[in-house]
Amino acid sequence: MRKLFFLLPVLTLISIKNLDQTINQDGLVDLKDVSVSFTYEVRYATTNNFLKTAVYECERCLLQDEVAKSLDLANTYFCEMGYRIRLFDCYRPLSVQKKMWKIYPNPTYVANPYTKKSVHNRGAAVDLTLEDLETGKMLDMGTDYDFFGREAHQDNMSLPKEVLENRKILREGMQKFGFQPIRTEWWHYSYRKNYRYPVMDDPLCD
């Protein structure tokens, strides 16, 4: 009888863990269904990216529900300042991560899909910039998206004052709503709770 009582809490915990994972796997939402206030330039659906080939079949931004809602709050904050978020990348299926790794196997800039994988594979990271709300012109961030070099690093202070100020506006605004930057890419932000979401390979397009 003691063994039975001991096993019940363990089985309950396992069931809760499996249920939580199922909820997370089904939690991807299309950002366009959350808000129409974003603009998009999903580069991996085109050849205008560092891979020089399209690895997405459509221009779509999927995120975990909680992440999408937090990003919407961040965008509202930026809109009040006269800016708007332009998105380059959101959820990325693991199979696409493997394609990218095959073309560019450099863990400094492309997460290894066979070890740590990418937060994009969890639907909990975004690549983005800010644009002027009235003109649609992107703010000067010093480099283009997916520029691999020191000029794109967050800790590079030897950049024009305007660039540093624009990056600061983006960084501080994103951090207010639970997103954290990484050192080597000014455009990448991961949601603070990202590792509680599972790695996924659900198709990006319907």
C-alpha positions in Angstrom: 0.0 0.0 0.0 2.9 2.4 0.8 4.3 1.8 -2.6 1.0 2.6 -4.2 0.7 5.9 -2.3 4.3 6.7 -3.3 3.7 6.1 -7.0 0.5 8.1 -7.2 2.2 11.6 -6.8 5.0 10.5 -9.2 2.4 9.4 -11.8 0.5 12.7 -11.3 3.6 14.7 -11.9 4.4 12.8 -15.0 0.9 13.3 -16.3 1.1 17.1 -15.6 4.4 17.3 -17.3 3.1 15.5 -20.4 -0.1 17.7 -20.4 2.0 20.9 -20.1 4.1 19.8 -23.1 1.0 19.0 -25.2 -0.4 22.5 -24.3 2.9 24.1 -25.4 3.1 22.1 -28.6 -0.4 23.3 -29.6 0.3 26.9 -28.4 1.6 28.4 -31.7 -0.5 31.3 -32.9 -0.3 33.4 -36.1 0.8 36.9 -35.0 -1.6 38.4 -37.6 -4.5 36.9 -35.6 -3.2 38.7 -32.5 -2.7 42.1 -34.0 -2.7 43.8 -37.4 -0.3 46.5 -36.3 3.0 44.7 -37.2 4.8 44.8 -40.5 6.7 41.8 -42.0 9.8 41.2 -44.1 10.3 37.5 -43.6 13.7 37.2 -45.3 13.9 33.4 -45.1 10.9 33.1 -47.4 13.0 34.9 -50.1 16.6 34.7 -51.4 17.4 38.0 -49.7 19.2 36.4 -46.7 22.7 35.2 -45.8 21.9 31.7 -47.1 21.1 33.1 -50.6 18.2 30.7 -50.8 14.6 30.5 -49.6 14.1 28.0 -46.8 10.5 29.0 -45.9 7.6 28.3 -48.2 5.6 31.2 -47.0 5.9 34.6 -45.2 4.4 33.8 -41.8 5.1 34.6 -38.2 4.0 32.0 -35.6 4.8 32.3 -31.9 3.8 30.8 -28.6 0.6 32.5 -27.5 2.2 34.1 -24.4 5.1 35.3 -26.5 2.8 36.8 -29.2 0.8 38.7 -26.6 3.9 40.1 -25.0 5.2 41.1 -28.4 2.0 42.9 -29.1 2.3 44.8 -25.8 5.9 45.8 -26.9 4.6 47.0 -30.2 1.9 49.1 -28.6 4.6 50.7 -26.5 6.7 51.4 -29.6 3.7 52.8 -31.5 3.2 55.3 -28.7 6.7 56.5 -29.4 6.1 56.8 -33.1 7.7 53.5 -34.2 6.4 50.0 -35.1 7.9 46.6 -35.1 9.0 45.0 -38.4 9.5 41.3 -38.2 12.2 39.3 -40.0 11.7 35.9 -38.3 9.7 34.1 -35.7 9.0 30.4 -35.2 11.4 28.2 -37.2 10.7 24.4 -37.7 13.6 22.2 -36.6 13.8 20.7 -40.1 14.5 24.2 -41.4 17.1 24.7 -38.8 18.9 21.6 -40.1 18.8 23.0 -43.6 20.4 26.2 -42.4 23.0 24.3 -40.5 23.9 22.3 -43.6 24.5 25.5 -45.6 26.2 27.5 -42.8 27.5 25.3 -39.9 28.8 28.1 -37.7 27.4 27.9 -34.2 28.2 31.6 -33.5 25.4 32.6 -35.8 23.4 29.4 -36.6 22.3 27.3 -33.7 23.3 23.6 -34.0 20.1 21.7 -34.5 21.6 18.5 -33.2 22.7 19.9 -29.8 21.3 23.1 -28.2 19.0 23.9 -31.1 17.5 27.4 -31.5 15.0 29.3 -29.4 13.3 30.0 -32.8 12.5 26.3 -32.8 10.5 26.8 -29.7 8.4 29.6 -31.1 9.9 31.9 -28.4 12.3 34.2 -30.3 11.9 37.0 -32.8 14.2 38.8 -35.2 13.0 42.3 -35.7 13.7 46.0 -36.1 11.8 49.3 -35.7 10.4 51.4 -38.5 9.0 54.9 -38.5 5.2 54.7 -37.9 4.4 57.4 -40.5 7.0 56.7 -43.3 7.7 53.0 -42.8 11.4 53.7 -43.0 13.5 51.4 -40.9 15.6 53.0 -38.1 19.3 52.9 -38.7 20.7 50.0 -36.6 24.2 50.2 -38.1 24.0 47.0 -40.2 21.5 45.0 -42.2 19.6 42.1 -40.7 21.8 39.0 -40.5 25.0 40.8 -40.9 27.6 38.6 -39.2 30.4 40.7 -37.7 31.3 43.0 -34.8 29.3 45.9 -36.2 26.1 43.9 -35.4 27.1 43.2 -31.8 25.1 44.7 -28.9 28.3 45.5 -27.0 29.9 47.4 -29.8 30.0 51.0 -28.6 32.1 52.3 -31.5 29.1 53.1 -33.6 27.5 56.4 -34.6 25.4 58.0 -31.8 22.2 57.6 -33.7 22.7 53.9 -34.2 23.5 53.4 -30.5 20.4 55.3 -29.5 18.2 53.4 -31.9 19.5 50.1 -30.6 18.9 51.3 -27.0 15.3 52.2 -27.8 14.7 48.8 -29.2 16.5 46.9 -26.5 15.0 48.8 -23.5 11.5 48.5 -25.0 11.8 44.8 -25.6 13.2 44.1 -22.2 10.2 45.9 -20.6 8.0 43.1 -22.0 10.1 40.1 -21.2 12.5 39.8 -24.1 16.2 39.5 -23.8 18.9 40.3 -26.4 21.9 38.3 -27.4 25.4 39.7 -27.7 26.1 39.1 -31.3 22.9 40.1 -33.0 21.1 43.5 -32.4 17.9 42.1 -34.1 17.4 38.9 -32.0 15.3 38.7 -28.9 14.4 35.6 -26.9 11.4 35.5 -24.5 12.5 35.1 -20.9 10.7 31.8 -20.4 11.8 30.2 -23.7 13.1 26.9 -22.4 9.8 25.8 -20.9 8.6 25.5 -24.5 9.4 22.3 -26.4 11.5 22.2 -29.6 9.0 21.8 -32.5 9.0 20.8 -36.1 5.4 21.7 -36.9 5.1 23.1 -40.5 5.2 26.8 -40.8 2.7 26.9 -43.7 -0.7 25.3 -43.9 
